[in-house]
Amino acid sequence: MARQRSIFSFVLVLLTTFLISCGGPNVAVAPPTYTATQLERIQAYVPEIQAVRDRSDELKRLIQRGDWINVRNFIHGPITEARLNLTYVTSNLLPKDQPAARQITRDLFNDLVKLDKATSAGNPLVALNQSQAAFSEIDKFLNLLPKTSSEAEAS
């Protein structure tokens, strides 16, 4: 009789363990969202990135005039600083957006290298194309950023 109780207890333990592991309430996992700190950090860099983006016509005019010294100053100054800001912002994005942001930043770097080479060679056509590509990458990055409540109200 003691042996039957042991087997019966063992079966009940197995059944209970199985039911507990399979059952239980389903906990809905909220989608990842930005914290206030992340939004604050991101928004600290957006005006600087946007300011460089807004200067695209200035770079275009410099290239068209063949003012290669100022073009290189622009590349190594404001645009490179904007690229660094993109890098700082990337770590504060949601994990699902970070790979795309890193790729955009790499593409921007490659565009800047090609733009610098075209500037060194004095090739305005390639320089214009690469500057447009660089600013296109900045636009892509800005589209990845979360919309803040103040931006949503302004739209």
C-alpha positions as a Markdown table, in Angstrom:
| # | Residue | x | y | z |
|---|---|---|---|---|
| 1 | Met | 0.0 | 0.0 | 0.0 |
| 2 | Ala | 2.9 | 2.4 | 0.8 |
| 3 | Arg | 4.3 | 1.7 | -2.6 |
| 4 | Gln | 1.1 | 2.7 | -4.3 |
| 5 | Arg | 0.9 | 5.9 | -2.4 |
| 6 | Ser | 4.5 | 6.8 | -3.5 |
| 7 | Ile | 3.7 | 6.2 | -7.1 |
| 8 | Phe | 0.4 | 8.0 | -6.8 |
| 9 | Ser | 2.2 | 11.0 | -5.1 |
| 10 | Phe | 4.8 | 11.0 | -7.9 |
| 11 | Val | 2.2 | 11.0 | -10.6 |
| 12 | Leu | 0.3 | 13.9 | -8.8 |
| 13 | Val | 3.6 | 15.9 | -8.6 |
| 14 | Leu | 4.3 | 15.4 | -12.3 |
| 15 | Leu | 0.7 | 16.3 | -13.2 |
| 16 | Thr | 0.8 | 19.4 | -11.0 |
| 17 | Thr | 4.2 | 20.5 | -12.4 |
| 18 | Phe | 2.9 | 20.0 | -15.9 |
| 19 | Leu | -0.3 | 22.0 | -15.3 |
| 20 | Ile | 1.5 | 24.8 | -13.6 |
| 21 | Ser | 4.1 | 25.1 | -16.3 |
| 22 | Cys | 1.5 | 25.1 | -19.1 |
| 23 | Gly | -1.1 | 27.2 | -17.3 |
| 24 | Gly | -0.9 | 30.5 | -15.7 |
| 25 | Pro | -2.0 | 33.9 | -16.7 |
| 26 | Asn | -0.8 | 35.2 | -20.0 |
| 27 | Val | 1.1 | 38.4 | -19.4 |
| 28 | Ala | 0.8 | 40.9 | -22.3 |
| 29 | Val | 4.2 | 42.4 | -23.0 |
| 30 | Ala | 4.0 | 46.1 | -23.8 |
| 31 | Pro | 5.8 | 47.2 | -26.9 |
| 32 | Pro | 9.1 | 49.0 | -26.2 |
| 33 | Thr | 8.7 | 52.7 | -25.8 |
| 34 | Tyr | 11.0 | 55.6 | -25.3 |
| 35 | Thr | 11.7 | 56.8 | -21.7 |
| 36 | Ala | 11.6 | 60.4 | -20.9 |
| 37 | Thr | 15.4 | 60.4 | -20.5 |
| 38 | Gln | 15.9 | 58.9 | -24.0 |
| 39 | Leu | 13.6 | 61.4 | -25.6 |
| 40 | Glu | 15.4 | 64.2 | -23.8 |
| 41 | Arg | 18.8 | 62.9 | -25.0 |
| 42 | Ile | 17.6 | 62.5 | -28.6 |
| 43 | Gln | 15.9 | 65.9 | -28.7 |
| 44 | Ala | 19.1 | 67.5 | -27.4 |
| 45 | Tyr | 20.9 | 66.6 | -30.7 |
| 46 | Val | 18.0 | 67.1 | -33.2 |
| 47 | Pro | 18.3 | 70.9 | -33.6 |
| 48 | Glu | 22.1 | 70.6 | -34.4 |
| 49 | Ile | 21.4 | 67.8 | -36.9 |
| 50 | Gln | 18.5 | 69.7 | -38.5 |
| 51 | Ala | 20.6 | 72.9 | -38.6 |
| 52 | Val | 23.3 | 71.1 | -40.7 |
| 53 | Arg | 20.5 | 69.6 | -42.9 |
| 54 | Asp | 19.1 | 73.1 | -43.5 |
| 55 | Arg | 22.5 | 74.2 | -44.8 |
| 56 | Ser | 22.5 | 71.9 | -47.8 |
| 57 | Asp | 21.9 | 74.8 | -50.2 |
| 58 | Glu | 25.0 | 76.5 | -48.8 |
| 59 | Leu | 27.2 | 73.5 | -49.6 |
| 60 | Lys | 25.6 | 73.2 | -53.1 |
| 61 | Arg | 26.5 | 76.8 | -53.8 |
| 62 | Leu | 30.1 | 76.3 | -52.6 |
| 63 | Ile | 30.5 | 73.3 | -54.9 |
| 64 | Gln | 29.0 | 75.1 | -57.9 |
| 65 | Arg | 31.4 | 78.0 | -57.4 |
| 66 | Gly | 34.3 | 75.6 | -57.0 |
| 67 | Asp | 35.2 | 77.0 | -53.6 |
| 68 | Trp | 36.9 | 73.8 | -52.6 |
| 69 | Ile | 38.6 | 75.1 | -49.5 |
| 70 | Asn | 35.2 | 76.1 | -47.9 |
| 71 | Val | 33.6 | 72.9 | -49.2 |
| 72 | Arg | 36.3 | 70.8 | -47.3 |
| 73 | Asn | 35.8 | 73.0 | -44.3 |
| 74 | Phe | 32.1 | 72.3 | -44.4 |
| 75 | Ile | 32.7 | 68.6 | -44.8 |
| 76 | His | 35.2 | 68.4 | -41.9 |
| 77 | Gly | 33.2 | 70.9 | -39.8 |
| 78 | Pro | 29.5 | 70.9 | -39.6 |
| 79 | Ile | 28.7 | 67.7 | -41.5 |
| 80 | Thr | 31.2 | 65.7 | -39.5 |
| 81 | Glu | 29.8 | 67.1 | -36.3 |
| 82 | Ala | 26.3 | 66.1 | -37.4 |
| 83 | Arg | 27.6 | 62.6 | -38.1 |
| 84 | Leu | 29.0 | 62.4 | -34.6 |
| 85 | Asn | 25.6 | 63.5 | -33.3 |
| 86 | Leu | 23.9 | 60.8 | -35.3 |
| 87 | Thr | 26.2 | 58.3 | -33.5 |
| 88 | Tyr | 25.3 | 59.7 | -30.1 |
| 89 | Val | 21.6 | 59.5 | -30.8 |
| 90 | Thr | 21.7 | 55.9 | -32.1 |
| 91 | Ser | 22.4 | 54.5 | -28.7 |
| 92 | Asn | 19.2 | 56.1 | -27.4 |
| 93 | Leu | 16.9 | 54.7 | -30.1 |
| 94 | Leu | 14.8 | 51.6 | -29.6 |
| 95 | Pro | 16.7 | 48.4 | -30.2 |
| 96 | Lys | 14.7 | 47.6 | -33.4 |
| 97 | Asp | 15.8 | 51.0 | -34.9 |
| 98 | Gln | 19.4 | 50.9 | -33.9 |
| 99 | Pro | 20.7 | 48.7 | -36.8 |
| 100 | Ala | 19.1 | 50.9 | -39.4 |
| 101 | Ala | 20.5 | 54.0 | -37.7 |
| 102 | Arg | 24.0 | 52.5 | -37.6 |
| 103 | Gln | 23.7 | 51.6 | -41.3 |
| 104 | Ile | 22.6 | 55.2 | -42.2 |
| 105 | Thr | 25.5 | 56.6 | -40.2 |
| 106 | Arg | 27.9 | 54.3 | -42.1 |
| 107 | Asp | 26.4 | 55.3 | -45.4 |
| 108 | Leu | 26.8 | 58.9 | -44.5 |
| 109 | Phe | 30.4 | 58.4 | -43.6 |
| 110 | Asn | 31.0 | 56.7 | -47.0 |
| 111 | Asp | 29.3 | 59.6 | -48.8 |
| 112 | Leu | 31.5 | 62.1 | -47.0 |
| 113 | Val | 34.6 | 60.2 | -47.9 |
| 114 | Lys | 33.5 | 60.2 | -51.6 |
| 115 | Leu | 32.6 | 63.9 | -51.3 |
| 116 | Asp | 36.0 | 64.7 | -49.9 |
| 117 | Lys | 37.7 | 62.8 | -52.7 |
| 118 | Ala | 35.7 | 64.6 | -55.3 |
| 119 | Thr | 36.5 | 67.9 | -53.6 |
| 120 | Ser | 40.2 | 67.0 | -53.7 |
| 121 | Ala | 40.0 | 66.2 | -57.4 |
| 122 | Gly | 38.0 | 69.3 | -58.1 |
| 123 | Asn | 35.1 | 67.3 | -59.6 |
| 124 | Pro | 31.9 | 69.4 | -59.1 |
| 125 | Leu | 29.5 | 66.8 | -60.6 |
| 126 | Val | 30.6 | 63.9 | -58.3 |
| 127 | Ala | 30.7 | 66.4 | -55.4 |
| 128 | Leu | 27.2 | 67.5 | -56.0 |
| 129 | Asn | 25.9 | 63.9 | -56.2 |
| 130 | Gln | 27.7 | 62.9 | -53.1 |
| 131 | Ser | 26.5 | 65.9 | -51.1 |
| 132 | Gln | 22.9 | 65.1 | -52.2 |
| 133 | Ala | 23.4 | 61.5 | -51.1 |
| 134 | Ala | 24.8 | 62.7 | -47.7 |
| 135 | Phe | 21.9 | 64.9 | -47.0 |
| 136 | Ser | 19.5 | 62.2 | -48.1 |
| 137 | Glu | 21.1 | 60.0 | -45.4 |
| 138 | Ile | 20.6 | 62.7 | -42.8 |
| 139 | Asp | 16.9 | 62.9 | -43.9 |
| 140 | Lys | 16.6 | 59.1 | -43.5 |
| 141 | Phe | 18.0 | 59.3 | -40.0 |
| 142 | Leu | 15.7 | 62.1 | -39.0 |
| 143 | Asn | 12.7 | 60.0 | -40.1 |
| 144 | Leu | 13.8 | 57.3 | -37.7 |
| 145 | Leu | 13.6 | 59.5 | -34.7 |
| 146 | Pro | 10.5 | 59.5 | -32.5 |
| 147 | Lys | 8.0 | 62.2 | -32.8 |
| 148 | Thr | 7.6 | 64.3 | -29.6 |
| 149 | Ser | 4.3 | 65.6 | -28.4 |
| 150 | Ser | 5.3 | 69.2 | -29.3 |
| 151 | Glu | 6.1 | 68.1 | -32.9 |
| 152 | Ala | 2.8 | 66.2 | -33.2 |
| 153 | Glu | 0.9 | 69.3 | -32.1 |
| 154 | Ala | 2.8 | 71.5 | -34.6 |
| 155 | Ser | 1.8 | 69.1 | -37.5 |
